Amino acid sequence: MPNGEQTRKMRRFGGACRFVYNKGLSLQLETRATGGKFIGYFAMAKLLTAWRNGPEIPWLKEAPMHPLQHALKDLEKAYRNFFDGRASVPCFKRKTQGDSFRYPDRNQIKLDQLNGRIFLPKLGWLRYRKSRDVLGDLRNVTVSESNGKWFVSIQTQREVELPPLQESAVGIVKGADCFATLSDGNSVLQPHQPEKRLRSLAQLQRSLDRKVKSSSNWKKAYARLQQMLTRISNARKDFLHKASTSITKNHSLVCFQSSEAKAQPNGRKSVPEEAEAKRELDIGAFPRGWGEFRRLLEYKLAWRAGHFLAMTHGQEDPTCSSCEQSIKHQQHRTQFLCVTCGCKKNADLVGAISILARGHRVLACGERSS
């Protein structure tokens, strides 16, 4: 809950960190284009000192030094992820993405939880509304802006006791009529967005398109649109966290469908008469937040000392639980029909059971998971 002066300073600090990141990235790209080698953090930090003391950008000295240095560390980390094949080439940061900066030195930070305030260099004491108590030894503090609101994230280090491990396993696949289907027969429904909110979102988007870009009215309409998108995003995050927490609390082994489903297999192009059917399939096969759902499951299981396996569908046909024969005929995209005994089963449930069976084979025999 900063005052006006603190808000202006935080915007300047965030803009300075963004400027340093983009300037460092531009220098890296120029060096790479001329055949030069990657410039490490220590060499970039010396350049940062020259930028701050030079006559071209004197306003850079108004921002604290440590957040600017950490922006260069973030750039180096982005390049390391690119070199190791974990991410694409780093891109420039935009002003509309939201500002953020980090104080890595814990000795410069003071936390007064009793009075709900925190001291940050060049900002002084700031009031804050805490969402939870801060436990453990303080390590660093990150200040970020989202949709006109400022947030402070306090990272600490402490020892925690592992919760009791549930001796159960589950397979999870994308659902055709729901968000996800579990091998135990349960399903996770899609996050529901009220029709009123969706209509308001469409109206705000049309209103923004009718205005001249970067005008005063365009900025006001853009702010209203971002506010609506933030509400929808928060609702989706709340849904994903609740669903992933419920699964990780009740299961110690999660076998997750990681293969990217293709709307048009074998490279076949869609035809006009299949457009509506393809759209219906895409809505069920590509639920929003599936990648984030996987990330949440993975780290929450690691917290609880559980096992997470990213599985792909096997080439073999799923087996009917009634006659123990392979199900070789698919009647509908939501049902499988066993040609031996005539048993009908939900296609997603059969896939989840198959994923779980492969997960058990991976743990027992060392079969490749993907």
DRENDO-1510 file (C-alpha; in Angstrom, 1 decimal, always signed):
<recs>
REC; n; res; u; v; w
REC; 1; MET; +0.0; +0.0; +0.0 .
REC; 2; PRO; +2.5; +2.7; -1.1 .
REC; 3; ASN; +1.8; +6.4; -1.1 .
REC; 4; GLY; +2.0; +8.5; -4.3 .
REC; 5; GLU; +5.7; +9.3; -4.0 .
REC; 6; GLN; +6.6; +5.7; -3.4 .
REC; 7; THR; +4.5; +4.6; -6.3 .
REC; 8; ARG; +6.3; +6.9; -8.7 .
REC; 9; LYS; +9.6; +5.7; -7.4 .
REC; 10; MET; +8.7; +2.0; -7.9 .
REC; 11; ARG; +7.6; +2.8; -11.5 .
REC; 12; ARG; +10.9; +4.4; -12.1 .
REC; 13; PHE; +12.8; +1.6; -10.6 .
REC; 14; GLY; +10.9; -1.0; -12.6 .
REC; 15; GLY; +11.5; +1.0; -15.8 .
REC; 16; ALA; +15.2; +1.3; -15.0 .
REC; 17; CYS; +15.5; -2.5; -14.5 .
REC; 18; ARG; +13.6; -3.0; -17.8 .
REC; 19; PHE; +15.9; -0.5; -19.6 .
REC; 20; VAL; +19.1; -2.3; -18.3 .
REC; 21; TYR; +17.7; -5.7; -19.3 .
REC; 22; ASN; +16.9; -4.5; -22.8 .
REC; 23; LYS; +20.1; -2.6; -23.2 .
REC; 24; GLY; +22.1; -5.7; -22.1 .
REC; 25; LEU; +20.1; -7.9; -24.5 .
REC; 26; SER; +20.7; -5.4; -27.4 .
REC; 27; LEU; +24.4; -5.5; -26.7 .
REC; 28; GLN; +24.4; -9.4; -26.6 .
REC; 29; LEU; +22.6; -9.5; -29.9 .
REC; 30; GLU; +25.0; -7.1; -31.5 .
REC; 31; THR; +28.0; -9.1; -30.2 .
REC; 32; ARG; +26.5; -12.3; -31.5 .
REC; 33; ALA; +25.8; -10.8; -35.0 .
REC; 34; THR; +29.4; -9.8; -35.3 .
REC; 35; GLY; +30.7; -13.2; -34.3 .
REC; 36; GLY; +31.6; -12.3; -30.8 .
REC; 37; LYS; +31.3; -14.5; -27.7 .
REC; 38; PHE; +28.6; -14.3; -25.0 .
REC; 39; ILE; +29.3; -11.5; -22.5 .
REC; 40; GLY; +29.1; -12.9; -18.9 .
REC; 41; TYR; +27.5; -11.2; -15.9 .
REC; 42; PHE; +30.7; -9.7; -14.4 .
REC; 43; ALA; +31.6; -8.0; -17.7 .
REC; 44; MET; +28.1; -6.6; -18.0 .
REC; 45; ALA; +28.2; -5.4; -14.4 .
REC; 46; LYS; +31.2; -3.3; -15.2 .
REC; 47; LEU; +29.3; -1.8; -18.2 .
REC; 48; LEU; +26.4; -1.1; -15.9 .
REC; 49; THR; +28.7; +1.0; -13.6 .
REC; 50; ALA; +29.8; +3.0; -16.7 .
REC; 51; TRP; +26.2; +3.5; -17.8 .
REC; 52; ARG; +25.2; +4.8; -14.3 .
REC; 53; ASN; +28.2; +7.2; -14.1 .
REC; 54; GLY; +28.1; +8.3; -17.8 .
REC; 55; PRO; +26.5; +11.5; -19.1 .
REC; 56; GLU; +24.0; +9.8; -21.4 .
REC; 57; ILE; +21.6; +8.2; -18.9 .
REC; 58; PRO; +22.2; +10.0; -15.6 .
REC; 59; TRP; +18.7; +9.1; -14.3 .
REC; 60; LEU; +19.9; +5.5; -14.0 .
REC; 61; LYS; +21.6; +6.5; -10.7 .
REC; 62; GLU; +18.3; +7.2; -9.1 .
REC; 63; ALA; +17.5; +3.5; -9.0 .
REC; 64; PRO; +19.1; +1.2; -6.4 .
REC; 65; MET; +22.2; -0.7; -7.7 .
REC; 66; HIS; +21.3; -4.2; -6.6 .
REC; 67; PRO; +18.0; -4.5; -8.5 .
REC; 68; LEU; +19.8; -3.3; -11.7 .
REC; 69; GLN; +22.5; -5.9; -11.2 .
REC; 70; HIS; +19.8; -8.6; -10.7 .
REC; 71; ALA; +18.3; -7.6; -14.0 .
REC; 72; LEU; +21.6; -8.5; -15.7 .
REC; 73; LYS; +21.6; -11.8; -13.7 .
REC; 74; ASP; +18.1; -12.5; -15.1 .
REC; 75; LEU; +19.4; -11.8; -18.6 .
REC; 76; GLU; +22.3; -14.2; -18.1 .
REC; 77; LYS; +19.9; -16.9; -16.7 .
REC; 78; ALA; +17.7; -16.5; -19.8 .
REC; 79; TYR; +20.6; -17.0; -22.0 .
REC; 80; ARG; +21.8; -20.1; -20.1 .
REC; 81; ASN; +18.3; -21.6; -20.5 .
REC; 82; PHE; +18.6; -20.9; -24.2 .
REC; 83; PHE; +22.0; -22.4; -24.5 .
REC; 84; ASP; +20.8; -25.6; -22.6 .
REC; 85; GLY; +17.8; -25.9; -24.8 .
REC; 86; ARG; +15.2; -25.2; -22.1 .
REC; 87; ALA; +13.9; -22.0; -23.6 .
REC; 88; SER; +14.0; -19.9; -26.8 .
REC; 89; VAL; +16.1; -16.8; -27.5 .
REC; 90; PRO; +15.5; -14.1; -24.9 .
REC; 91; CYS; +13.3; -11.2; -26.1 .
REC; 92; PHE; +12.9; -7.6; -25.2 .
REC; 93; LYS; +10.7; -6.6; -22.3 .
REC; 94; ARG; +7.7; -4.4; -23.0 .
REC; 95; LYS; +6.4; -1.6; -20.8 .
REC; 96; THR; +2.9; -3.2; -20.8 .
REC; 97; GLN; +4.1; -6.5; -19.4 .
REC; 98; GLY; +4.2; -5.0; -15.8 .
REC; 99; ASP; +7.2; -3.8; -13.9 .
REC; 100; SER; +9.2; -5.8; -11.3 .
REC; 101; PHE; +12.5; -5.6; -9.5 .
REC; 102; ARG; +14.2; -7.6; -6.8 .
REC; 103; TYR; +16.2; -6.7; -3.7 .
REC; 104; PRO; +18.7; -9.7; -3.3 .
REC; 105; ASP; +20.5; -8.3; -0.3 .
REC; 106; ARG; +18.7; -9.3; +2.9 .
REC; 107; ASN; +20.8; -7.0; +5.0 .
REC; 108; GLN; +19.2; -4.0; +3.4 .
REC; 109; ILE; +15.7; -5.1; +4.1 .
REC; 110; LYS; +13.7; -4.7; +7.3 .
REC; 111; LEU; +10.5; -6.5; +8.0 .
REC; 112; ASP; +8.0; -5.4; +10.7 .
REC; 113; GLN; +5.2; -8.0; +10.6 .
REC; 114; LEU; +3.6; -6.8; +13.9 .
REC; 115; ASN; +2.8; -3.4; +12.3 .
REC; 116; GLY; +2.5; -4.7; +8.7 .
REC; 117; ARG; +5.3; -2.7; +7.1 .
REC; 118; ILE; +8.5; -3.4; +5.3 .
REC; 119; PHE; +11.6; -1.2; +4.7 .
REC; 120; LEU; +13.2; -1.2; +1.2 .
REC; 121; PRO; +16.2; +0.8; +0.0 .
REC; 122; LYS; +15.4; +4.2; -1.6 .
REC; 123; LEU; +11.7; +3.6; -0.8 .
REC; 124; GLY; +11.6; +3.7; +3.0 .
REC; 125; TRP; +8.9; +2.0; +5.1 .
REC; 126; LEU; +5.9; +0.8; +3.1 .
REC; 127; ARG; +2.6; -0.5; +4.5 .
REC; 128; TYR; +1.5; -3.8; +3.2 .
REC; 129; ARG; -1.5; -6.1; +3.5 .
REC; 130; LYS; -0.2; -9.6; +4.2 .
REC; 131; SER; -1.8; -12.7; +2.8 .
REC; 132; ARG; +0.1; -15.0; +5.2 .
REC; 133; ASP; +2.7; -14.8; +8.0 .
REC; 134; VAL; +6.3; -14.7; +6.9 .
REC; 135; LEU; +8.1; -17.7; +8.4 .
REC; 136; GLY; +11.8; -18.5; +8.3 .
REC; 137; ASP; +14.9; -16.4; +7.5 .
REC; 138; LEU; +14.4; -13.7; +4.9 .
REC; 139; ARG; +16.4; -14.1; +1.7 .
REC; 140; ASN; +15.2; -11.6; -0.9 .
REC; 141; VAL; +12.2; -9.4; -1.8 .
REC; 142; THR; +10.6; -9.0; -5.2 .
REC; 143; VAL; +8.3; -6.0; -5.9 .
REC; 144; SER; +6.0; -6.3; -8.9 .
REC; 145; GLU; +3.1; -4.5; -10.5 .
REC; 146; SER; +0.0; -6.1; -12.0 .
REC; 147; ASN; -3.0; -4.2; -13.3 .
REC; 148; GLY; -2.2; -1.1; -11.3 .
REC; 149; LYS; -1.6; -2.9; -8.0 .
REC; 150; TRP; +1.7; -3.5; -6.4 .
REC; 151; PHE; +2.7; -6.8; -4.7 .
REC; 152; VAL; +5.7; -7.7; -2.6 .
REC; 153; SER; +6.9; -11.3; -2.6 .
REC; 154; ILE; +9.1; -12.3; +0.3 .
REC; 155; GLN; +11.3; -15.4; -0.1 .
REC; 156; THR; +12.5; -17.1; +3.0 .
REC; 157; GLN; +14.4; -20.2; +4.0 .
REC; 158; ARG; +13.2; -22.7; +6.7 .
REC; 159; GLU; +13.0; -26.3; +7.5 .
REC; 160; VAL; +9.6; -28.0; +7.2 .
REC; 161; GLU; +8.5; -31.5; +8.1 .
REC; 162; LEU; +7.3; -33.7; +5.3 .
REC; 163; PRO; +3.6; -34.4; +5.4 .
REC; 164; PRO; +2.4; -38.0; +5.6 .
REC; 165; LEU; +2.7; -39.7; +2.2 .
REC; 166; GLN; -0.5; -41.2; +0.7 .
REC; 167; GLU; +0.1; -44.7; -0.7 .
REC; 168; SER; -2.0; -44.3; -3.9 .
REC; 169; ALA; -1.4; -43.6; -7.6 .
REC; 170; VAL; -3.5; -42.0; -10.3 .
REC; 171; GLY; -3.3; -41.4; -14.0 .
REC; 172; ILE; -4.4; -38.1; -15.5 .
REC; 173; VAL; -5.4; -37.3; -19.1 .
REC; 174; LYS; -7.1; -34.5; -20.9 .
REC; 175; GLY; -10.8; -34.8; -20.9 .
REC; 176; ALA; -13.0; -34.4; -23.9 .
REC; 177; ASP; -16.0; -33.1; -21.9 .
REC; 178; CYS; -14.1; -31.9; -18.8 .
REC; 179; PHE; -10.7; -30.4; -17.9 .
REC; 180; ALA; -9.1; -33.7; -16.8 .
REC; 181; THR; -10.1; -37.3; -16.2 .
REC; 182; LEU; -8.5; -39.4; -13.4 .
REC; 183; SER; -8.0; -43.2; -13.5 .
REC; 184; ASP; -10.0; -43.6; -10.3 .
REC; 185; GLY; -13.1; -42.5; -12.1 .
REC; 186; ASN; -13.2; -38.9; -10.9 .
REC; 187; SER; -13.0; -35.9; -13.2 .
REC; 188; VAL; -12.0; -32.3; -12.9 .
REC; 189; LEU; -14.6; -30.0; -14.5 .
REC; 190; GLN; -13.7; -27.0; -16.6 .
REC; 191; PRO; -13.3; -23.7; -14.9 .
REC; 192; HIS; -16.6; -21.9; -15.4 .
REC; 193; GLN; -16.7; -18.2; -16.5 .
REC; 194; PRO; -20.1; -16.5; -16.1 .
REC; 195; GLU; -21.7; -15.5; -19.4 .
REC; 196; LYS; -22.0; -11.9; -18.1 .
REC; 197; ARG; -18.2; -11.7; -17.6 .
REC; 198; LEU; -17.6; -13.1; -21.1 .
REC; 199; ARG; -20.0; -10.6; -22.7 .
REC; 200; SER; -18.3; -7.8; -20.8 .
REC; 201; LEU; -14.9; -9.0; -22.1 .
REC; 202; ALA; -16.2; -9.0; -25.7 .
REC; 203; GLN; -17.6; -5.5; -25.3 .
REC; 204; LEU; -14.4; -4.1; -23.8 .
REC; 205; GLN; -12.4; -5.6; -26.7 .
REC; 206; ARG; -14.7; -4.0; -29.3 .
REC; 207; SER; -14.5; -0.7; -27.5 .
REC; 208; LEU; -10.7; -0.8; -27.5 .
REC; 209; ASP; -10.6; -1.6; -31.3 .
REC; 210; ARG; -12.7; +1.5; -32.1 .
REC; 211; LYS; -10.3; +3.9; -30.4 .
REC; 212; VAL; -7.1; +5.5; -31.7 .
REC; 213; LYS; -4.1; +3.6; -30.3 .
REC; 214; SER; -2.1; +5.4; -27.5 .
REC; 215; SER; -4.8; +8.1; -27.1 .
REC; 216; SER; -6.2; +9.0; -23.7 .
REC; 217; ASN; -9.5; +7.1; -24.3 .
REC; 218; TRP; -7.5; +4.1; -25.6 .
REC; 219; LYS; -5.5; +4.0; -22.4 .
REC; 220; LYS; -8.6; +4.1; -20.3 .
REC; 221; ALA; -10.3; +1.3; -22.3 .
REC; 222; TYR; -7.0; -0.7; -22.2 .
REC; 223; ALA; -6.9; -0.4; -18.4 .
REC; 224; ARG; -10.5; -1.6; -18.1 .
REC; 225; LEU; -9.8; -4.6; -20.4 .
REC; 226; GLN; -6.7; -5.5; -18.4 .
REC; 227; GLN; -8.8; -5.4; -15.2 .
REC; 228; MET; -11.3; -7.9; -16.7 .
REC; 229; LEU; -8.5; -10.1; -18.0 .
REC; 230; THR; -6.9; -10.1; -14.6 .
REC; 231; ARG; -10.1; -11.2; -13.0 .
REC; 232; ILE; -10.4; -14.1; -15.4 .
REC; 233; SER; -6.8; -15.1; -15.0 .
REC; 234; ASN; -7.1; -15.0; -11.2 .
REC; 235; ALA; -10.2; -17.3; -11.4 .
REC; 236; ARG; -8.2; -19.7; -13.6 .
REC; 237; LYS; -5.2; -19.7; -11.2 .
REC; 238; ASP; -7.5; -20.3; -8.3 .
REC; 239; PHE; -9.1; -23.3; -10.1 .
REC; 240; LEU; -5.7; -24.8; -11.0 .
REC; 241; HIS; -4.2; -24.5; -7.6 .
REC; 242; LYS; -7.2; -26.0; -5.9 .
REC; 243; ALA; -7.3; -29.0; -8.3 .
REC; 244; SER; -3.6; -29.6; -8.1 .
REC; 245; THR; -3.5; -29.4; -4.3 .
REC; 246; SER; -6.4; -31.8; -4.0 .
REC; 247; ILE; -4.7; -34.4; -6.2 .
REC; 248; THR; -1.2; -34.1; -4.6 .
REC; 249; LYS; -2.7; -34.4; -1.1 .
REC; 250; ASN; -4.4; -37.7; -1.9 .
REC; 251; HIS; -1.9; -39.4; -4.3 .
REC; 252; SER; +1.8; -40.1; -4.0 .
REC; 253; LEU; +2.3; -41.1; -7.7 .
REC; 254; VAL; +0.8; -39.1; -10.5 .
REC; 255; CYS; +1.2; -40.3; -14.1 .
REC; 256; PHE; +0.5; -37.3; -16.4 .
REC; 257; GLN; -0.4; -37.2; -20.1 .
REC; 258; SER; +2.3; -35.0; -21.5 .
REC; 259; SER; +2.0; -35.6; -25.2 .
REC; 260; GLU; +0.7; -32.7; -27.2 .
REC; 261; ALA; -2.5; -33.8; -28.8 .
REC; 262; LYS; -2.9; -32.8; -32.5 .
REC; 263; ALA; -6.3; -31.5; -33.7 .
REC; 264; GLN; -5.5; -32.8; -37.2 .
REC; 265; PRO; -3.4; -36.0; -37.1 .
REC; 266; ASN; -1.2; -37.2; -39.9 .
REC; 267; GLY; -0.9; -33.7; -41.3 .
REC; 268; ARG; -4.4; -33.8; -42.8 .
REC; 269; LYS; -5.8; -30.4; -43.6 .
REC; 270; SER; -9.3; -29.5; -42.3 .
REC; 271; VAL; -12.1; -29.1; -44.7 .
REC; 272; PRO; -15.0; -26.6; -44.3 .
REC; 273; GLU; -17.6; -29.2; -43.3 .
REC; 274; GLU; -15.2; -30.4; -40.5 .
REC; 275; ALA; -14.6; -26.9; -39.0 .
REC; 276; GLU; -17.4; -27.1; -36.4 .
REC; 277; ALA; -16.4; -30.6; -35.3 .
REC; 278; LYS; -12.7; -29.5; -35.1 .
REC; 279; ARG; -13.7; -26.6; -33.0 .
REC; 280; GLU; -15.6; -28.8; -30.6 .
REC; 281; LEU; -12.7; -31.2; -30.4 .
REC; 282; ASP; -10.2; -28.3; -29.7 .
REC; 283; ILE; -12.3; -27.0; -26.8 .
REC; 284; GLY; -12.2; -30.4; -25.1 .
REC; 285; ALA; -8.7; -31.5; -26.1 .
REC; 286; PHE; -6.9; -28.2; -25.3 .
REC; 287; PRO; -8.2; -27.0; -21.9 .
REC; 288; ARG; -6.7; -23.7; -20.8 .
REC; 289; GLY; -3.9; -23.9; -18.4 .
REC; 290; TRP; -2.9; -27.5; -19.0 .
REC; 291; GLY; +0.8; -26.7; -19.0 .
REC; 292; GLU; +0.5; -24.7; -15.8 .
REC; 293; PHE; -1.5; -27.6; -14.3 .
REC; 294; ARG; +1.4; -29.9; -15.0 .
REC; 295; ARG; +3.9; -27.5; -13.4 .
REC; 296; LEU; +1.8; -27.1; -10.3 .
REC; 297; LEU; +1.5; -30.9; -9.9 .
REC; 298; GLU; +5.2; -31.4; -10.4 .
REC; 299; TYR; +6.5; -29.1; -7.8 .
REC; 300; LYS; +3.7; -29.8; -5.2 .
REC; 301; LEU; +4.5; -33.5; -5.5 .
REC; 302; ALA; +8.2; -32.7; -4.9 .
REC; 303; TRP; +7.2; -30.8; -1.8 .
REC; 304; ARG; +5.4; -33.9; -0.5 .
REC; 305; ALA; +8.2; -36.3; -1.6 .
REC; 306; GLY; +5.9; -37.9; -4.2 .
REC; 307; HIS; +6.6; -39.1; -7.7 .
REC; 308; PHE; +5.6; -37.3; -10.9 .
REC; 309; LEU; +5.9; -39.1; -14.3 .
REC; 310; ALA; +5.2; -37.4; -17.6 .
REC; 311; MET; +3.8; -40.1; -19.8 .
REC; 312; THR; +2.8; -40.5; -23.4 .
REC; 313; HIS; +0.1; -42.8; -24.7 .
REC; 314; GLY; +1.5; -46.2; -25.7 .
REC; 315; GLN; +1.2; -47.6; -29.2 .
REC; 316; GLU; -0.7; -50.6; -27.9 .
REC; 317; ASP; -4.5; -50.7; -27.8 .
REC; 318; PRO; -6.0; -50.2; -24.3 .
REC; 319; THR; -7.2; -53.4; -22.6 .
REC; 320; CYS; -10.8; -54.0; -21.7 .
REC; 321; SER; -11.2; -54.6; -17.9 .
REC; 322; SER; -14.1; -57.0; -18.5 .
REC; 323; CYS; -12.7; -59.5; -20.9 .
REC; 324; GLU; -9.0; -58.5; -20.7 .
REC; 325; GLN; -8.9; -58.1; -24.5 .
REC; 326; SER; -7.6; -55.2; -26.5 .
REC; 327; ILE; -10.3; -52.6; -27.4 .
REC; 328; LYS; -9.8; -52.3; -31.1 .
REC; 329; HIS; -12.9; -50.3; -32.2 .
REC; 330; GLN; -13.6; -46.7; -31.3 .
REC; 331; GLN; -17.3; -45.9; -31.5 .
REC; 332; HIS; -17.1; -42.2; -30.6 .
REC; 333; ARG; -14.5; -39.8; -29.4 .
REC; 334; THR; -15.9; -40.0; -25.9 .
REC; 335; GLN; -16.4; -43.8; -25.8 .
REC; 336; PHE; -14.6; -47.0; -26.6 .
REC; 337; LEU; -16.4; -50.2; -27.6 .
REC; 338; CYS; -14.9; -53.6; -27.0 .
REC; 339; VAL; -15.6; -55.8; -30.1 .
REC; 340; THR; -15.1; -59.0; -28.0 .
REC; 341; CYS; -17.6; -58.5; -25.2 .
REC; 342; GLY; -19.5; -55.4; -26.3 .
REC; 343; CYS; -18.5; -53.4; -23.2 .
REC; 344; LYS; -18.6; -49.7; -23.6 .
REC; 345; LYS; -16.2; -47.5; -21.7 .
REC; 346; ASN; -15.4; -43.8; -21.4 .
REC; 347; ALA; -12.5; -43.1; -23.7 .
REC; 348; ASP; -10.8; -40.7; -21.3 .
REC; 349; LEU; -11.1; -43.1; -18.4 .
REC; 350; VAL; -9.5; -45.9; -20.5 .
REC; 351; GLY; -6.7; -43.5; -21.4 .
REC; 352; ALA; -6.1; -42.6; -17.8 .
REC; 353; ILE; -5.9; -46.2; -16.7 .
REC; 354; SER; -3.5; -46.9; -19.6 .
REC; 355; ILE; -1.3; -44.0; -18.5 .
REC; 356; LEU; -1.3; -45.3; -14.9 .
REC; 357; ALA; -0.4; -48.8; -16.1 .
REC; 358; ARG; +2.5; -47.5; -18.1 .
REC; 359; GLY; +3.7; -45.5; -15.1 .
REC; 360; HIS; +3.8; -48.6; -13.0 .
REC; 361; ARG; +5.8; -50.4; -15.7 .
REC; 362; VAL; +8.3; -47.4; -15.7 .
REC; 363; LEU; +8.8; -47.7; -12.0 .
REC; 364; ALA; +9.1; -51.5; -12.0 .
REC; 365; CYS; +11.0; -52.2; -15.2 .
REC; 366; GLY; +12.6; -48.9; -16.2 .
REC; 367; GLU; +10.6; -48.5; -19.3 .
REC; 368; ARG; +11.0; -45.1; -21.0 .
REC; 369; SER; +8.2; -42.7; -20.0 .
REC; 370; SER; +8.2; -40.8; -23.3 .
</recs>
